[in-house]
Amino acid sequence: HQLKRTPFHSRTSALCLPQNWRRWAGHIAVGSYDLGLEREYWAIRNHAALIDVSPLMKYQIEGPDAARLLDRITPRNIAKLAVGQVYYTGWCDDEGKLLDDGTITRLGESAFRLTSAEPFLRWLSMNAAGMDVGIAERTDEVAALSLQGPKSRAVLNRCCASPLDGLKFFRMAPNRLAGRPVSISRTGYTGDLGYEIWVDAVDALPVWDALIEAGGDFGLAPCGI
């Protein structure tokens, strides 16, 4: 079984000095870019780091019963999730056992994006039996980057059409980057200021290039997973 490459592979592979690769959800992903980990660590803590998180499973859930489905499988109150807001949550089986965790973004009144580490399309479909809802996996269609660190907002403000200063924690807003439509959420898992950038896979490379160029003065470094 051949591992898939992310939409950013041509850029990440050229920068991966130690050729340190990892498997992630059927993809080949960079484990680290340098022979040591110090530069990547300090980039996240003091500057900014760019991480290819495209292998995250991504599901588009739409329809009149979309909120009802997500309310059924998660312990969060989906009715309180506003359009443009993001929940970090787990989801459980009927006995309350935690199966996985990820984010739920409300894209519209009856449209959501769910991300997860493991595939869950069959399980989601089983829980949606009898509901008026459509579930589509969009993992390969949507590329994703995590831009983390105290300088991450400054990097984005340099290359985005609209400034990010007003975007609150766990909120998402549409924007344009390198002239391409993107959605940017103020989310991440590094414990520092950070954002995640969601873009159509066909527009991935111009977005990567614009971020690398904009981050040159801010100590931006690509980081592995």
Summary of the structure (lengths in Angstrom):
residues: 225
radius of gyration: 17.5
end to end distance: 21.8
largest distance: 53.9
contacts: 730
relative contact order: 0.21
helix: 27%
strand: 38%
